[in-house]
Amino acid sequence: MRLKNSVAASVLALSLSLSVSLGACAAAPPSAALVETQAEDAVIAETYAGLSDAARATSVLDARGKPVGPDAYDVPSDAVKAGDMAAFIAKTRDLDMEDRDVSPLFDAFIALDQAAAGRLEEARQTLADAGARSGEDGETSFYIYLDAWLLAMEGKADEAINRHRGAASGMPGLTGDLSLAAMLDALGRPEQALAVYEAMTPSKIEAPEHQFDPKGLIYNHIRTVISRHALLLQRLGRIDEAKAVYQQLADAEPEEAISYAAAMDSLETGKNLKNEPQSVAEAFSQSLADVSRTMQEQRVIRRIMMGGRIEGFDDQRSAFDQVALLISPENEDLRSAIIDEMYASALYDGVAHVATTAPEATASLQIAAAQAKLMSGQEDAARAAIDKALSLTDDDNRLSTLYGALQLHSRMNDEKASKELIEKVIALSENPAEQAAAHGLATSIYNQFGDYKQAVSHAEQARALDDTHDRRVVLADALGRNGQINEALAILRTERLTRPNDPYMLNTLGYFLIERTDKLDEGFKVLSRARAMAERDPYIADSLGWAYFKLGHINEAKRLIELSRQELAPHQHWEIEFHLGDIYWYLDDKEAAEAAWQTALDNGPPAAEKAALTDRLENGLSEPKPERQPLPDVSLTDGEVDRQDI
């Protein structure tokens, strides 16, 4: 041992000696590329020096593990799409003052990052300076609202509450009162928060009849109020009061009784309920997300009233939400909402980045990352993320993790793994709501792999546990796939009677009629009515287009189904592509037909359709195109049925 140390010391001494005497020529001079890279790194480091740790943690990294920096994005919204708030804030700070003054949000974003860094006085000054530059008489409600929360973060409770009360009336929708209640609760004044919630709750609550019902927007806000009210009561140990408050939602949606019963059981037992008191930062982050959502809804409404609509990714909402997340990076509900918005616009890299840059890896975030990886063609990475999710799960979230893993394995066509997982999901389900959901998912899995008899069995069990509209429609679909047409049609016609103005119910019945019966005229009329009630829905457009195809009107079918493809973009759906492939074939565009069929095949169709697509790609279509028939006359009342038709 002694000898080895001596040798080591000698080698070290020799190396030091050589480095001193030969220092000038010991290494080749750095390359120009290396020098340039080091200079760029130094610039980025200087640019990011004033950012919060939370913002820097969101940096998208290059192959060397270094932030790509703000210059990697042409405009700030590109950084938002990537989930790179470090670059976004840096680009926002570098905007010309004239450009920053275009919207009060720019200075708000900068102030919020300063607050996330703990520089609260600086954040308040940023808002004050922005308000002074605006030239408006008095302060804006938005800046007063932000300033109130900054005061709360400084611990100045009375000043914060009084300041907030001056802003509440000028805030959009219910956000002012929701925010005040959250502040009061976070500052240790729960009784005052309860009084705010009670004042916000209407005496009569009406749930929307269907997805297209305009009452849905108001109802969602009321549901938020009641849910938070009930959670606060539960946290205070006032369980009976919490359940009574929540019962108002159950009364408004009697068909969802089993789900509400499970929720009220959670209120009583605390099972699957994360209901810890919020810090001021957590409450502020939640409030910012409420404001962001309401502002988006108002933009959508204004655009609709002007005869248009907002299309594509709402970068303003996402920027707002992602900056709000800097205040409380642990807010997984907000992180999940950001992920959902990104996923809806097929920003899969952004989804994976936001999911994997959370302060703590969780099972649900790993499932989200796995889904994004799978959708971007990285199947091995998706499988790794699923495995990580399963390793992270615990008793509280095991069921939801298995749900996510199961759906992803199904999409990857892992029949064995999917069937094993569905048995685990059913075994772990405890209350009727969980059991019904498990059997409903099993129905989907067995349909996917072509085992229609099993699918019907699980659909019947789901309905027996939870006899709701959705369960009955799923059962009808399973029966139809299993060849039990009359039983399925009886269910669908009955559901049609109970939901006379639901475009999706019309779509479900109409598509069943044209696909599984010879009642093409009736199906066409029903689908025409659905289309008149929901002109922008891609699935209804596809269904009506397919009815035109079945009646031999190929060009009209092409127009409608290409429109449905366009409406759904950037997402794709195997059934829309399947339909277009057949249409293109009969219009003698074989290349477009094969491309559409291949796209359909790549998007996870069920087993029977997968086999049909494979055959089409190998052999094309041999049967003649549908014979052209006169189109049925259509009126607004077409498709209405009564009980004697069932």
ABEGO torsion letter per residue (X at the ends): XAAAAAAAAAAAAAAAAAAAAAAAAABBBBBAAAAAAAAAAAAAAAAAAABBAAAAAABBBBAAGBBAEAAABABAAAAAAAGBAAAAAAAAAABBAAAAAABAAAAAAAAAAAAAAGBAAAAAAAAAAAAAAAGBBEBBAAAAAAAAAAAAAAGBAAAAAAAAAAAAAABBEAAAAAAAAAAAAAAGBAAAAAAAAAAABBABBBBBABAABAAAAAAAAAAAAAAAAAAAAAAAGBAAAAAAAAAAAAAABAAAAAAAAAAAAAAAAGBGBBBBBBBAAAAAAAAAAAAAAAAAAAAAAAAAAAGBBBBEBBAAAAAAAAAAAAABAABAAAAAAAAAAAAAAGBAAAAAAAAAABABBBAAAAAAAAAAAAAAGBAAAAAAAAAAAAAABBAAAAAAAAAAAAAAAAAAGBAAAAAAAAAAAAAABABAAAAAAAAAAAAAAAAAAGBAAAAAAAAAAAAAABBBAAAAAAAAAAAAAAGBAAAAAAAAAAAAAABAABAAAAAAAAAAAAAABABAAAAAAAAAAAAAABAABAAAAAAAAAAAAAAGBAAAAAAAAAAAAAAAOABBBAAAAAAAAAAAAAAGBAAAAAAAAAAAAAAGBBAAAAAAAAAAAAAEBABBBBBBBBBBBBBAABGBBBAAAX
